[in-house]
């Protein structure tokens, strides 16, 4: 086991495909851009030019009001421009370290009211979109306890260090605000090579920081996951989760399994492959698998459930042959459909039609 863990740390980063179908709705709030505009002012850099060709100016991000929401493409463009213009290094570490519990708003309060830190962590992952997170989050098992995995929605190698730095330093600030200054991760694994200022990671983040790993992961010991939250309040936690649900961007408040079922039900005869579905949902295939695992299901289980439901309905439409039904739910070979239906229900399609139809003789299956 120790050898496997050591080898994992130094595996080359896994190649990822560029997601060409990026989110287009304006659901990323502008806090991440506002922080960079403020940083530019501190360093005497004119941020106005970053907004050339966009629908807003830098003035919208310096007022004492909530910054405007942005599309994924707009955030990516502004991050590229900002990081090219700002002098120095490690801006993500610096800006993330400035964030406090208050910066997480109702999500921070919902996590604070959770019964245990493990539950607080799951709440943070579930409602991450309302914080403007530019990373997809998932919780994995690890010999130490658990690992919070975080990855970009699309491949942007030049932005990955900044986004990971900002996420890690702000998230660890939040954890220490909830559990005290002694909170410390077991280790931090990062996909990208060690930057020149890598010693600052250790100083600000704590724990062991490893670069050039297979994934971006924050590994936590089990005793932290089991730790009771000092401000736990079940009633308040329920109310705050409801508020978080209301603030979720369109289409992201519901469980991912429900979203996928609805998508598959549109056309079971041509179900998308998992990778295609992941692109439609603006995430990587690996992230989608993890989110489904967190809901104790899988893509195959959801597809089978939708196919079974549609097949049952179609079996009672007596004008359809078994071959037509098989095709309608995505089977090119009727024999494969019979086997699948028997696996789903314990019965053959003909048996179900006989038990559900009053006059089966008028609609023989071929």
N, C-alpha and C positions, 0 to 999 in steps of 0.2 A: 504493500500500500504506500509506504513512504517513497519508494522509487517512482511509482506512478505519479504521485503528487509532484515530485521534483521535476519529472520530465514534462508534466503539463505546463509548469510555469514557463518553460523556455521553448515551447512549441512555437513555430512561426504563426503569425496571424492567419486566420482562415480567410480565403478570398471571399468577397461579398459582391453580389451583383448590384449595379446601380439601379435604383428604383426610378423608372421613368415616369411613374404616375404619382407625383408628389401631391400632398394635400393642397387644394386650391381654395378652400373656404377660409375666411378670416377668423380663425379661432386661436391663434397664438397671441396671448397678450404681450404687450410691448415692454415688460419690465426688463427683459434681458438686453434690449436695445437701449432703454433709458439708462441702465447702469453704464453702458459703454459711452453714451453721450456725456454722462457726468465725468467719467474717467478722462475723456478727451478734454473737457474743460479744465480739469486739474492739471493736465499735461500741456496746456496751451495749444491744443490741436483743434482746428476748425472742423467740426463734424458736419457742417451744412452740406458739403459736397457729397457726403455719403448718400444723401437723399435725392440726388439728381435723377430725374425720370420717374420718381415714385409719387404716390398720391398724397404724401404728407411731407412735412419738413422737420428739421431737428427741434424746432420750437415746440412741437407737440410732445416732446419727450423731456422737456426741462421744466414744464409748469408743475404746479403743486396738485395737479389732478391726475387721475388714472391715465396712463398712456393708451393710445389707440391699439386695437387688435390688428394683427398682421397675418398675412398668409405665410405658409411655409417658405415659399420662394422669396418673399420679401425679407424674411428673417435671415435666410441663408445669404442673400445678396448683401445685406447690411453687415452681417458678421464678416464676410470676406473683405469688404471695404474698410471696416473699422480696424480689423487686425492688421491690415496692410498699412494703415496710417499711423497707428499708435506706436510710439517708441518703446523699447524695453521688451521684457518677456514676463510670462507668468501672470498675465492680466486676469485669467480665470481664477487662479488661486486667490488673488487679491480681492477681486469683486465678490467671489463666493464667501470669503471669510467675513465680509461686512454684513452678511444677511443674518437676521435674527428670527426668533419664533414669530414675531409680528409680521415679517415679510411673507410668511406662508399663509396668512389670513385664516379663513375658516378651516382650511385643510390642516394647518398646524394645530388648531384647537381640537379638531376631530381626532387627530393622532394623540394629543395630550390627554383626552378623555378616555382613551381605549383602556381595557383592563390590563393588558400586558404589552411589552414593547413589540413582541412578535405580531400582535394584532394591530398595533400602531403602524408597523412597517407594511403590513398588508393593506391597511387603509391608505397609506401614502402611495402605494403602487397603484391601487385601484383608481384613485382620483388624481393621479399625477398630471393629467391634461389641464386641470384648472390652475396648476401652478405655472403653466407655460412651458413645461418640460419639453426640451428638444430631443430627448432620448427616450427610447422604449425600455421599460423596466420589467423585470421578471424575477421571481424568487426561486432559486435552485437549492438542492440539498448539497451539503459539503460535510466531509468528516468532522470538521470543527463545529458544525451546527447548521448554518445556511449561508448562501451567497446571494447577494443582490447583484444581478447582472444588468448592465446598462449598455445600450448600443444605439447608434444613430439610425434615424428613419431611412437614410440613404447614405451612400458612400461619399464622404467629404473628408478625405484624409487630412487636409490642411486645417480643418475646423475641429477635428476630433480632440486634440489636446486641450483646446480652450473649453469646449463643452464639458469634457470629463473633469477638468480642473474646477470649473464653476460648480458643477453638480456635486462633486465630492466635498469641496470645502463648505458649501452651503448646507449640504445634507448632514455632515458631521457636526456643524454648528447647531443644527436643529436637534440632533440626537443628544448633544451635550446639554442643550437647554432643557431637555426633557428628563435626562437621567443623571446629569451632573458632569463635572469636568473630567471625571475619571473614565468616562466612556472611551473605548479604544477598539478599533477593529483588529481582528487577527492578522489580516494582511489585505493589501490592495493589489490587484492584478490589472495591468493595462496593456492593451494591444500594441501601442505605438512604442518606438524606441525611446530610450531615456533622453530627455532634453538636457541642454547644458546646465540648467538650473534645477536639476532633479533633487538636489539636497533640500530645496525648499518644500518639496512634497513631504519629506519625512518630518520636517519642522512643523508644518501646518496640519498635516493629516494624522500623524502618528501611525503606529503599526508598521509592518514591513511592506514596502512599496516595491513591486516587481514590474519591470517593463518587458515588452516583446512577448507577451503571453498570448494564449489562444483567444481569450475573451477579456472584456472589461468587467471586473467583478470586485465587489466589496464583501469580504468574508467575515462573518460574525460568529462569535462563540455562542454555544447553546444557552449559557447562563444569562446572556443579555436578552435573548429571545424570550426567555421565561420570566424575566424581571418584571415585577408589577409596576405599573405606572403610578407615580406619586399622586397625580391628580385624576385618577380613574373615576369616571362617573358614567355608569351605563345609560342612564336616561339622557344625559347631555350628549353622549356619543351617538345615540340613535338620532337625535334631533340634528346634530351637526352633520352626520352622514346624509341626512335628507337634504340639507342645505348644499352639501357638496354635489349631490346628484343634480340639483337644480342648476348648478353652475357649470356642469360638464358641457363641453362643446357638443353640437348636434351630432347624434349618432353614436356618441361615446359613453353616454350615461348608462346604457343597457349593457348587460353582460355580453361578452363577445360570442358565446355559444348561441345565444338567442339571435344575435345579428346574423351569424352564419346560417342558422336554420332558415331564417327568413330569406336569405339570399339563395340558398339551395332550392327552396320550395318554388322559386320562380320558374325553374326549368330543370327538372330532374333528368330529362333525357340527355342533357349536355352539361353535366356537373363539371365545374372548373377543377383543375388540379390544385393541390394545396398551394403551390408556389404562385399560381395565377391569382388565387383568392387572397393570399397574403399581399400581393401588389395592389389589389383592389382596396384593401384595408390600410394601405400605406404603412406596412411593416414588413420585416423580413420573415421568411418562412420559419426560421428558428424561433423568433419571438412569438409568432402565432401558435406554434406547437406548445411553447411554455405557458402561454396564457390559457390555452385549452386545458393543459394539464392542471393548472391552478384551479380550474372549474371542474376537475375530475371527469374530464371527457376527452374526446379526440375527434379529429376531422372524420375519420372512418365511422365512428359511432354516430355522429350527427348525420352523415350522409345515409347510413343505414336506416336511421330513424325516419328521415324524411321520405326515403324510398318506400319503406314499409307502410307509412301512413298513406302515401299516394297510391300504392298498390292495393291496399285494402279498399280504398274508395273506388278505384277503377274496377275492381273485381265485381262490384255490385252494379256496374253499368253493363248490362248483359249483352249489349251489342258489340262489345269489344272482345276480340279473341285474346288468348293468352300471349300470343306472339306480339300483338299490338300493345298489350299492357307491359310486357317485358321491355319493349323498345321505349315506351313512354317514361319508364323509370330508369332508363340508362343501361339496359342489358342488350347486347347485340345477339346473344345466344339465349334462347328460351330455356335451355337446360341449366345455364348458369343462374337464371332468374328463379327457377324452381328450387335449386339448391339453396340460394340465398333466402328465399321466402321460408323454406323449411327451417333454416337456421334462426331466422328472426322470430317465427311464431310457433314452431313445433308442428306445423301443418303444411300440407301442400296447397298451392293456390286453388286447385279444384275442390279440395275439401272445404275450404272457407266459403267458396261460392255456393256449394251445396247447402251448407248450414245457414247461409244468409239470404239465399234467394228462394222464393216460394215455388218457382217453376223453372228449375234448372234445365229441364228437358228442352226448353225453347231456346236455350243459349249454350250449345255445346262448346267446350273449349277445344281448340285445335292445336 
